Amino acid sequence: MPTQTIDARGLKCPQPILKITATAIKMKAGDIIEILADCSTFENDVKDWCQRSKKMLMWIKEEAGAKKAQIQF
């Protein structure tokens, strides 16, 4: 299971989610995206994106003053 890492710190909504969407095109079943973002709406945005896209949000946690999320395809 390859893991793709995205650093979206400093980007404002909806840019972190657009980065996930652009990366998702290259992902295969079982692959993982880890994304780090400090946008104030990121946590809700990533939950909504996963629900709409039918992808599994593995976890969200605080890291270095930002939120880090892991999504499995």
PyMOL Python script that loads the backbone (N, CA, C, O; Angstrom):
from pymol import cmd

cmd.read_pdbstr("""\
ATOM      1  N   MET A   1       0.825  -1.185   0.000  1.00  0.00           N
ATOM      2  CA  MET A   1       0.000   0.000   0.000  1.00  0.00           C
ATOM      3  C   MET A   1       0.872   1.253   0.000  1.00  0.00           C
ATOM      4  O   MET A   1       1.376   1.647   1.052  1.00  0.00           O
ATOM      5  N   PRO A   2       1.056   1.869  -1.125  1.00  0.00           N
ATOM      6  CA  PRO A   2       1.820   3.116  -1.168  1.00  0.00           C
ATOM      7  C   PRO A   2       1.106   4.235  -0.402  1.00  0.00           C
ATOM      8  O   PRO A   2      -0.123   4.307  -0.374  1.00  0.00           O
ATOM      9  N   THR A   3       1.900   5.093   0.211  1.00  0.00           N
ATOM     10  CA  THR A   3       1.361   6.250   0.923  1.00  0.00           C
ATOM     11  C   THR A   3       1.839   7.514   0.230  1.00  0.00           C
ATOM     12  O   THR A   3       3.035   7.700   0.004  1.00  0.00           O
ATOM     13  N   GLN A   4       0.894   8.377  -0.103  1.00  0.00           N
ATOM     14  CA  GLN A   4       1.186   9.676  -0.713  1.00  0.00           C
ATOM     15  C   GLN A   4       1.023  10.724   0.371  1.00  0.00           C
ATOM     16  O   GLN A   4      -0.007  10.752   1.045  1.00  0.00           O
ATOM     17  N   THR A   5       2.020  11.594   0.557  1.00  0.00           N
ATOM     18  CA  THR A   5       1.967  12.634   1.576  1.00  0.00           C
ATOM     19  C   THR A   5       1.779  13.992   0.920  1.00  0.00           C
ATOM     20  O   THR A   5       2.432  14.316  -0.072  1.00  0.00           O
ATOM     21  N   ILE A   6       0.867  14.788   1.496  1.00  0.00           N
ATOM     22  CA  ILE A   6       0.582  16.134   1.001  1.00  0.00           C
ATOM     23  C   ILE A   6       0.751  17.113   2.160  1.00  0.00           C
ATOM     24  O   ILE A   6       0.157  16.928   3.223  1.00  0.00           O
ATOM     25  N   ASP A   7       1.548  18.139   1.961  1.00  0.00           N
ATOM     26  CA  ASP A   7       1.683  19.209   2.949  1.00  0.00           C
ATOM     27  C   ASP A   7       0.904  20.411   2.427  1.00  0.00           C
ATOM     28  O   ASP A   7       1.345  21.101   1.508  1.00  0.00           O
ATOM     29  N   ALA A   8      -0.256  20.651   3.024  1.00  0.00           N
ATOM     30  CA  ALA A   8      -1.123  21.741   2.579  1.00  0.00           C
ATOM     31  C   ALA A   8      -1.160  22.873   3.604  1.00  0.00           C
ATOM     32  O   ALA A   8      -2.085  23.685   3.600  1.00  0.00           O
ATOM     33  N   ARG A   9      -0.160  22.928   4.478  1.00  0.00           N
ATOM     34  CA  ARG A   9      -0.122  24.024   5.451  1.00  0.00           C
ATOM     35  C   ARG A   9       0.025  25.347   4.714  1.00  0.00           C
ATOM     36  O   ARG A   9       0.758  25.457   3.732  1.00  0.00           O
ATOM     37  N   GLY A  10      -0.690  26.344   5.213  1.00  0.00           N
ATOM     38  CA  GLY A  10      -0.658  27.662   4.594  1.00  0.00           C
ATOM     39  C   GLY A  10      -1.700  27.846   3.508  1.00  0.00           C
ATOM     40  O   GLY A  10      -1.917  28.968   3.049  1.00  0.00           O
ATOM     41  N   LEU A  11      -2.348  26.772   3.086  1.00  0.00           N
ATOM     42  CA  LEU A  11      -3.391  26.864   2.067  1.00  0.00           C
ATOM     43  C   LEU A  11      -4.744  27.017   2.742  1.00  0.00           C
ATOM     44  O   LEU A  11      -4.992  26.401   3.778  1.00  0.00           O
ATOM     45  N   LYS A  12      -5.601  27.812   2.181  1.00  0.00           N
ATOM     46  CA  LYS A  12      -6.936  28.041   2.732  1.00  0.00           C
ATOM     47  C   LYS A  12      -7.977  27.269   1.934  1.00  0.00           C
ATOM     48  O   LYS A  12      -7.770  26.925   0.771  1.00  0.00           O
ATOM     49  N   CYS A  13      -9.086  27.012   2.583  1.00  0.00           N
ATOM     50  CA  CYS A  13     -10.205  26.314   1.971  1.00  0.00           C
ATOM     51  C   CYS A  13     -10.552  26.973   0.632  1.00  0.00           C
ATOM     52  O   CYS A  13     -10.633  28.199   0.556  1.00  0.00           O
ATOM     53  N   PRO A  14     -10.753  26.200  -0.396  1.00  0.00           N
ATOM     54  CA  PRO A  14     -10.844  24.746  -0.512  1.00  0.00           C
ATOM     55  C   PRO A  14      -9.557  24.086  -1.021  1.00  0.00           C
ATOM     56  O   PRO A  14      -9.585  22.923  -1.424  1.00  0.00           O
ATOM     57  N   GLN A  15      -8.451  24.795  -1.011  1.00  0.00           N
ATOM     58  CA  GLN A  15      -7.225  24.269  -1.619  1.00  0.00           C
ATOM     59  C   GLN A  15      -6.745  22.924  -1.058  1.00  0.00           C
ATOM     60  O   GLN A  15      -6.341  22.074  -1.852  1.00  0.00           O
ATOM     61  N   PRO A  16      -6.764  22.675   0.277  1.00  0.00           N
ATOM     62  CA  PRO A  16      -6.337  21.347   0.740  1.00  0.00           C
ATOM     63  C   PRO A  16      -7.180  20.213   0.150  1.00  0.00           C
ATOM     64  O   PRO A  16      -6.649  19.161  -0.208  1.00  0.00           O
ATOM     65  N   ILE A  17      -8.486  20.430   0.052  1.00  0.00           N
ATOM     66  CA  ILE A  17      -9.365  19.399  -0.512  1.00  0.00           C
ATOM     67  C   ILE A  17      -9.125  19.249  -2.016  1.00  0.00           C
ATOM     68  O   ILE A  17      -9.195  18.137  -2.541  1.00  0.00           O
ATOM     69  N   LEU A  18      -8.845  20.341  -2.707  1.00  0.00           N
ATOM     70  CA  LEU A  18      -8.523  20.248  -4.134  1.00  0.00           C
ATOM     71  C   LEU A  18      -7.242  19.455  -4.347  1.00  0.00           C
ATOM     72  O   LEU A  18      -7.125  18.727  -5.333  1.00  0.00           O
ATOM     73  N   LYS A  19      -6.279  19.586  -3.439  1.00  0.00           N
ATOM     74  CA  LYS A  19      -5.038  18.796  -3.535  1.00  0.00           C
ATOM     75  C   LYS A  19      -5.330  17.308  -3.335  1.00  0.00           C
ATOM     76  O   LYS A  19      -4.752  16.464  -4.019  1.00  0.00           O
ATOM     77  N   ILE A  20      -6.222  16.989  -2.403  1.00  0.00           N
ATOM     78  CA  ILE A  20      -6.619  15.590  -2.208  1.00  0.00           C
ATOM     79  C   ILE A  20      -7.277  15.063  -3.476  1.00  0.00           C
ATOM     80  O   ILE A  20      -6.956  13.966  -3.934  1.00  0.00           O
ATOM     81  N   THR A  21      -8.184  15.829  -4.039  1.00  0.00           N
ATOM     82  CA  THR A  21      -8.906  15.411  -5.248  1.00  0.00           C
ATOM     83  C   THR A  21      -7.944  15.173  -6.408  1.00  0.00           C
ATOM     84  O   THR A  21      -8.082  14.190  -7.135  1.00  0.00           O
ATOM     85  N   ALA A  22      -6.976  16.062  -6.585  1.00  0.00           N
ATOM     86  CA  ALA A  22      -6.004  15.912  -7.673  1.00  0.00           C
ATOM     87  C   ALA A  22      -5.139  14.666  -7.469  1.00  0.00           C
ATOM     88  O   ALA A  22      -4.790  13.987  -8.435  1.00  0.00           O
ATOM     89  N   THR A  23      -4.798  14.370  -6.237  1.00  0.00           N
ATOM     90  CA  THR A  23      -3.975  13.196  -5.932  1.00  0.00           C
ATOM     91  C   THR A  23      -4.794  11.920  -6.038  1.00  0.00           C
ATOM     92  O   THR A  23      -4.266  10.878  -6.426  1.00  0.00           O
ATOM     93  N   ALA A  24      -6.067  11.985  -5.700  1.00  0.00           N
ATOM     94  CA  ALA A  24      -6.943  10.813  -5.692  1.00  0.00           C
ATOM     95  C   ALA A  24      -7.020  10.133  -7.053  1.00  0.00           C
ATOM     96  O   ALA A  24      -7.217   8.920  -7.132  1.00  0.00           O
ATOM     97  N   ILE A  25      -6.867  10.902  -8.114  1.00  0.00           N
ATOM     98  CA  ILE A  25      -6.951  10.357  -9.471  1.00  0.00           C
ATOM     99  C   ILE A  25      -5.906   9.262  -9.679  1.00  0.00           C
ATOM    100  O   ILE A  25      -6.139   8.311 -10.423  1.00  0.00           O
ATOM    101  N   LYS A  26      -4.754   9.399  -9.019  1.00  0.00           N
ATOM    102  CA  LYS A  26      -3.642   8.454  -9.205  1.00  0.00           C
ATOM    103  C   LYS A  26      -3.673   7.286  -8.222  1.00  0.00           C
ATOM    104  O   LYS A  26      -2.853   6.375  -8.330  1.00  0.00           O
ATOM    105  N   MET A  27      -4.601   7.294  -7.270  1.00  0.00           N
ATOM    106  CA  MET A  27      -4.613   6.297  -6.212  1.00  0.00           C
ATOM    107  C   MET A  27      -5.349   5.030  -6.632  1.00  0.00           C
ATOM    108  O   MET A  27      -6.289   5.067  -7.427  1.00  0.00           O
ATOM    109  N   LYS A  28      -4.895   3.908  -6.075  1.00  0.00           N
ATOM    110  CA  LYS A  28      -5.530   2.615  -6.324  1.00  0.00           C
ATOM    111  C   LYS A  28      -6.126   2.108  -5.015  1.00  0.00           C
ATOM    112  O   LYS A  28      -5.810   2.627  -3.945  1.00  0.00           O
ATOM    113  N   ALA A  29      -6.965   1.120  -5.096  1.00  0.00           N
ATOM    114  CA  ALA A  29      -7.581   0.538  -3.902  1.00  0.00           C
ATOM    115  C   ALA A  29      -6.497   0.124  -2.914  1.00  0.00           C
ATOM    116  O   ALA A  29      -5.529  -0.543  -3.281  1.00  0.00           O
ATOM    117  N   GLY A  30      -6.667   0.522  -1.674  1.00  0.00           N
ATOM    118  CA  GLY A  30      -5.714   0.194  -0.622  1.00  0.00           C
ATOM    119  C   GLY A  30      -4.649   1.256  -0.398  1.00  0.00           C
ATOM    120  O   GLY A  30      -4.016   1.274   0.658  1.00  0.00           O
ATOM    121  N   ASP A  31      -4.434   2.148  -1.377  1.00  0.00           N
ATOM    122  CA  ASP A  31      -3.447   3.226  -1.215  1.00  0.00           C
ATOM    123  C   ASP A  31      -3.905   4.199  -0.131  1.00  0.00           C
ATOM    124  O   ASP A  31      -5.084   4.249   0.221  1.00  0.00           O
ATOM    125  N   ILE A  32      -2.953   4.970   0.391  1.00  0.00           N
ATOM    126  CA  ILE A  32      -3.225   5.894   1.488  1.00  0.00           C
ATOM    127  C   ILE A  32      -2.697   7.282   1.150  1.00  0.00           C
ATOM    128  O   ILE A  32      -1.612   7.436   0.589  1.00  0.00           O
ATOM    129  N   ILE A  33      -3.497   8.295   1.507  1.00  0.00           N
ATOM    130  CA  ILE A  33      -3.049   9.688   1.457  1.00  0.00           C
ATOM    131  C   ILE A  33      -2.946  10.178   2.898  1.00  0.00           C
ATOM    132  O   ILE A  33      -3.874   9.998   3.687  1.00  0.00           O
ATOM    133  N   GLU A  34      -1.831  10.788   3.233  1.00  0.00           N
ATOM    134  CA  GLU A  34      -1.696  11.522   4.489  1.00  0.00           C
ATOM    135  C   GLU A  34      -1.567  12.986   4.123  1.00  0.00           C
ATOM    136  O   GLU A  34      -0.726  13.360   3.306  1.00  0.00           O
ATOM    137  N   ILE A  35      -2.403  13.814   4.732  1.00  0.00           N
ATOM    138  CA  ILE A  35      -2.388  15.241   4.426  1.00  0.00           C
ATOM    139  C   ILE A  35      -2.323  16.051   5.711  1.00  0.00           C
ATOM    140  O   ILE A  35      -3.029  15.777   6.681  1.00  0.00           O
ATOM    141  N   LEU A  36      -1.466  17.047   5.689  1.00  0.00           N
ATOM    142  CA  LEU A  36      -1.288  17.955   6.817  1.00  0.00           C
ATOM    143  C   LEU A  36      -1.774  19.328   6.378  1.00  0.00           C
ATOM    144  O   LEU A  36      -1.307  19.865   5.373  1.00  0.00           O
ATOM    145  N   ALA A  37      -2.719  19.903   7.136  1.00  0.00           N
ATOM    146  CA  ALA A  37      -3.294  21.205   6.766  1.00  0.00           C
ATOM    147  C   ALA A  37      -3.615  22.009   8.015  1.00  0.00           C
ATOM    148  O   ALA A  37      -3.958  21.450   9.056  1.00  0.00           O
ATOM    149  N   ASP A  38      -3.499  23.335   7.898  1.00  0.00           N
ATOM    150  CA  ASP A  38      -3.814  24.201   9.036  1.00  0.00           C
ATOM    151  C   ASP A  38      -5.008  25.122   8.764  1.00  0.00           C
ATOM    152  O   ASP A  38      -5.243  26.069   9.515  1.00  0.00           O
ATOM    153  N   CYS A  39      -5.739  24.856   7.725  1.00  0.00           N
ATOM    154  CA  CYS A  39      -6.963  25.598   7.416  1.00  0.00           C
ATOM    155  C   CYS A  39      -7.988  25.317   8.527  1.00  0.00           C
ATOM    156  O   CYS A  39      -8.135  24.176   8.963  1.00  0.00           O
ATOM    157  N   SER A  40      -8.682  26.346   8.974  1.00  0.00           N
ATOM    158  CA  SER A  40      -9.600  26.193  10.108  1.00  0.00           C
ATOM    159  C   SER A  40     -10.766  25.241   9.822  1.00  0.00           C
ATOM    160  O   SER A  40     -11.329  24.676  10.760  1.00  0.00           O
ATOM    161  N   THR A  41     -11.136  25.050   8.575  1.00  0.00           N
ATOM    162  CA  THR A  41     -12.262  24.176   8.233  1.00  0.00           C
ATOM    163  C   THR A  41     -11.825  22.796   7.749  1.00  0.00           C
ATOM    164  O   THR A  41     -12.660  21.989   7.341  1.00  0.00           O
ATOM    165  N   PHE A  42     -10.530  22.523   7.793  1.00  0.00           N
ATOM    166  CA  PHE A  42     -10.006  21.292   7.197  1.00  0.00           C
ATOM    167  C   PHE A  42     -10.647  20.033   7.757  1.00  0.00           C
ATOM    168  O   PHE A  42     -11.031  19.151   6.989  1.00  0.00           O
ATOM    169  N   GLU A  43     -10.774  19.926   9.070  1.00  0.00           N
ATOM    170  CA  GLU A  43     -11.302  18.696   9.660  1.00  0.00           C
ATOM    171  C   GLU A  43     -12.694  18.370   9.116  1.00  0.00           C
ATOM    172  O   GLU A  43     -12.941  17.239   8.698  1.00  0.00           O
ATOM    173  N   ASN A  44     -13.592  19.334   9.117  1.00  0.00           N
ATOM    174  CA  ASN A  44     -14.937  19.103   8.571  1.00  0.00           C
ATOM    175  C   ASN A  44     -14.899  18.864   7.070  1.00  0.00           C
ATOM    176  O   ASN A  44     -15.627  18.019   6.550  1.00  0.00           O
ATOM    177  N   ASP A  45     -14.046  19.613   6.375  1.00  0.00           N
ATOM    178  CA  ASP A  45     -13.949  19.466   4.915  1.00  0.00           C
ATOM    179  C   ASP A  45     -13.490  18.060   4.530  1.00  0.00           C
ATOM    180  O   ASP A  45     -14.046  17.454   3.614  1.00  0.00           O
ATOM    181  N   VAL A  46     -12.476  17.541   5.226  1.00  0.00           N
ATOM    182  CA  VAL A  46     -11.952  16.218   4.860  1.00  0.00           C
ATOM    183  C   VAL A  46     -12.964  15.122   5.215  1.00  0.00           C
ATOM    184  O   VAL A  46     -13.080  14.134   4.490  1.00  0.00           O
ATOM    185  N   LYS A  47     -13.689  15.286   6.311  1.00  0.00           N
ATOM    186  CA  LYS A  47     -14.740  14.319   6.650  1.00  0.00           C
ATOM    187  C   LYS A  47     -15.816  14.303   5.565  1.00  0.00           C
ATOM    188  O   LYS A  47     -16.246  13.235   5.128  1.00  0.00           O
ATOM    189  N   ASP A  48     -16.246  15.478   5.135  1.00  0.00           N
ATOM    190  CA  ASP A  48     -17.258  15.572   4.071  1.00  0.00           C
ATOM    191  C   ASP A  48     -16.753  14.971   2.767  1.00  0.00           C
ATOM    192  O   ASP A  48     -17.484  14.252   2.088  1.00  0.00           O
ATOM    193  N   TRP A  49     -15.492  15.267   2.413  1.00  0.00           N
ATOM    194  CA  TRP A  49     -14.924  14.748   1.166  1.00  0.00           C
ATOM    195  C   TRP A  49     -14.903  13.219   1.188  1.00  0.00           C
ATOM    196  O   TRP A  49     -15.268  12.574   0.206  1.00  0.00           O
ATOM    197  N   CYS A  50     -14.474  12.649   2.308  1.00  0.00           N
ATOM    198  CA  CYS A  50     -14.420  11.183   2.410  1.00  0.00           C
ATOM    199  C   CYS A  50     -15.804  10.566   2.295  1.00  0.00           C
ATOM    200  O   CYS A  50     -15.979   9.540   1.638  1.00  0.00           O
ATOM    201  N   GLN A  51     -16.776  11.182   2.926  1.00  0.00           N
ATOM    202  CA  GLN A  51     -18.138  10.658   2.854  1.00  0.00           C
ATOM    203  C   GLN A  51     -18.674  10.719   1.421  1.00  0.00           C
ATOM    204  O   GLN A  51     -19.250   9.749   0.927  1.00  0.00           O
ATOM    205  N   ARG A  52     -18.482  11.859   0.759  1.00  0.00           N
ATOM    206  CA  ARG A  52     -18.958  12.012  -0.625  1.00  0.00           C
ATOM    207  C   ARG A  52     -18.224  11.074  -1.582  1.00  0.00           C
ATOM    208  O   ARG A  52     -18.818  10.548  -2.523  1.00  0.00           O
ATOM    209  N   SER A  53     -16.932  10.869  -1.335  1.00  0.00           N
ATOM    210  CA  SER A  53     -16.100  10.072  -2.237  1.00  0.00           C
ATOM    211  C   SER A  53     -16.091   8.586  -1.889  1.00  0.00           C
ATOM    212  O   SER A  53     -15.510   7.767  -2.601  1.00  0.00           O
ATOM    213  N   LYS A  54     -16.743   8.261  -0.785  1.00  0.00           N
ATOM    214  CA  LYS A  54     -16.781   6.870  -0.310  1.00  0.00           C
ATOM    215  C   LYS A  54     -15.376   6.320  -0.057  1.00  0.00           C
ATOM    216  O   LYS A  54     -15.058   5.189  -0.426  1.00  0.00           O
ATOM    217  N   LYS A  55     -14.550   7.141   0.575  1.00  0.00           N
ATOM    218  CA  LYS A  55     -13.200   6.742   0.992  1.00  0.00           C
ATOM    219  C   LYS A  55     -13.176   6.693   2.509  1.00  0.00           C
ATOM    220  O   LYS A  55     -13.956   7.380   3.168  1.00  0.00           O
ATOM    221  N   MET A  56     -12.275   5.873   3.071  1.00  0.00           N
ATOM    222  CA  MET A  56     -12.226   5.691   4.510  1.00  0.00           C
ATOM    223  C   MET A  56     -11.269   6.691   5.160  1.00  0.00           C
ATOM    224  O   MET A  56     -10.075   6.712   4.863  1.00  0.00           O
ATOM    225  N   LEU A  57     -11.814   7.513   6.046  1.00  0.00           N
ATOM    226  CA  LEU A  57     -10.994   8.408   6.849  1.00  0.00           C
ATOM    227  C   LEU A  57     -10.494   7.583   8.026  1.00  0.00           C
ATOM    228  O   LEU A  57     -11.265   7.217   8.912  1.00  0.00           O
ATOM    229  N   MET A  58      -9.197   7.295   8.027  1.00  0.00           N
ATOM    230  CA  MET A  58      -8.621   6.431   9.062  1.00  0.00           C
ATOM    231  C   MET A  58      -8.521   7.167  10.398  1.00  0.00           C
ATOM    232  O   MET A  58      -8.903   6.635  11.440  1.00  0.00           O
ATOM    233  N   TRP A  59      -8.005   8.392  10.354  1.00  0.00           N
ATOM    234  CA  TRP A  59      -7.875   9.206  11.569  1.00  0.00           C
ATOM    235  C   TRP A  59      -7.556  10.647  11.211  1.00  0.00           C
ATOM    236  O   TRP A  59      -7.108  10.966  10.110  1.00  0.00           O
ATOM    237  N   ILE A  60      -7.812  11.514  12.209  1.00  0.00           N
ATOM    238  CA  ILE A  60      -7.380  12.911  12.158  1.00  0.00           C
ATOM    239  C   ILE A  60      -6.759  13.201  13.515  1.00  0.00           C
ATOM    240  O   ILE A  60      -7.331  12.867  14.553  1.00  0.00           O
ATOM    241  N   LYS A  61      -5.578  13.828  13.503  1.00  0.00           N
ATOM    242  CA  LYS A  61      -4.942  14.178  14.773  1.00  0.00           C
ATOM    243  C   LYS A  61      -4.216  15.507  14.643  1.00  0.00           C
ATOM    244  O   LYS A  61      -3.930  15.974  13.540  1.00  0.00           O
ATOM    245  N   GLU A  62      -3.926  16.102  15.784  1.00  0.00           N
ATOM    246  CA  GLU A  62      -3.153  17.346  15.834  1.00  0.00           C
ATOM    247  C   GLU A  62      -1.678  17.014  15.635  1.00  0.00           C
ATOM    248  O   GLU A  62      -1.165  16.051  16.204  1.00  0.00           O
ATOM    249  N   GLU A  63      -1.007  17.818  14.825  1.00  0.00           N
ATOM    250  CA  GLU A  63       0.426  17.639  14.629  1.00  0.00           C
ATOM    251  C   GLU A  63       1.044  18.973  14.235  1.00  0.00           C
ATOM    252  O   GLU A  63       0.661  19.564  13.225  1.00  0.00           O
ATOM    253  N   ALA A  64       1.983  19.440  15.014  1.00  0.00           N
ATOM    254  CA  ALA A  64       2.742  20.662  14.707  1.00  0.00           C
ATOM    255  C   ALA A  64       1.833  21.863  14.430  1.00  0.00           C
ATOM    256  O   ALA A  64       2.070  22.625  13.492  1.00  0.00           O
ATOM    257  N   GLY A  65       0.792  22.027  15.253  1.00  0.00           N
ATOM    258  CA  GLY A  65      -0.110  23.160  15.085  1.00  0.00           C
ATOM    259  C   GLY A  65      -1.055  23.049  13.910  1.00  0.00           C
ATOM    260  O   GLY A  65      -1.658  24.039  13.496  1.00  0.00           O
ATOM    261  N   ALA A  66      -1.187  21.856  13.372  1.00  0.00           N
ATOM    262  CA  ALA A  66      -2.066  21.627  12.225  1.00  0.00           C
ATOM    263  C   ALA A  66      -2.837  20.325  12.456  1.00  0.00           C
ATOM    264  O   ALA A  66      -2.658  19.659  13.476  1.00  0.00           O
ATOM    265  N   LYS A  67      -3.672  19.982  11.521  1.00  0.00           N
ATOM    266  CA  LYS A  67      -4.398  18.700  11.549  1.00  0.00           C
ATOM    267  C   LYS A  67      -3.795  17.787  10.492  1.00  0.00           C
ATOM    268  O   LYS A  67      -3.519  18.208   9.368  1.00  0.00           O
ATOM    269  N   LYS A  68      -3.596  16.531  10.873  1.00  0.00           N
ATOM    270  CA  LYS A  68      -3.087  15.541   9.933  1.00  0.00           C
ATOM    271  C   LYS A  68      -4.157  14.459   9.795  1.00  0.00           C
ATOM    272  O   LYS A  68      -4.674  13.952  10.791  1.00  0.00           O
ATOM    273  N   ALA A  69      -4.473  14.119   8.571  1.00  0.00           N
ATOM    274  CA  ALA A  69      -5.505  13.116   8.297  1.00  0.00           C
ATOM    275  C   ALA A  69      -4.937  12.014   7.424  1.00  0.00           C
ATOM    276  O   ALA A  69      -4.055  12.248   6.598  1.00  0.00           O
ATOM    277  N   GLN A  70      -5.452  10.816   7.617  1.00  0.00           N
ATOM    278  CA  GLN A  70      -5.057   9.686   6.781  1.00  0.00           C
ATOM    279  C   GLN A  70      -6.325   9.117   6.139  1.00  0.00           C
ATOM    280  O   GLN A  70      -7.300   8.796   6.818  1.00  0.00           O
ATOM    281  N   ILE A  71      -6.277   9.002   4.804  1.00  0.00           N
ATOM    282  CA  ILE A  71      -7.411   8.527   4.014  1.00  0.00           C
ATOM    283  C   ILE A  71      -6.974   7.273   3.268  1.00  0.00           C
ATOM    284  O   ILE A  71      -5.926   7.259   2.622  1.00  0.00           O
ATOM    285  N   GLN A  72      -7.786   6.217   3.360  1.00  0.00           N
ATOM    286  CA  GLN A  72      -7.492   4.994   2.615  1.00  0.00           C
ATOM    287  C   GLN A  72      -8.453   4.848   1.449  1.00  0.00           C
ATOM    288  O   GLN A  72      -9.657   5.070   1.579  1.00  0.00           O
ATOM    289  N   PHE A  73      -7.899   4.471   0.310  1.00  0.00           N
ATOM    290  CA  PHE A  73      -8.687   4.294  -0.912  1.00  0.00           C
ATOM    291  C   PHE A  73      -9.058   2.853  -1.109  1.00  0.00           C
ATOM    292  O   PHE A  73      -9.723   2.514  -2.088  1.00  0.00           O
TER     293      PHE A  73
END
""", "prot")
cmd.dss("prot")
cmd.show_as("cartoon", "prot")
cmd.util.cbc("prot")
cmd.orient("prot")
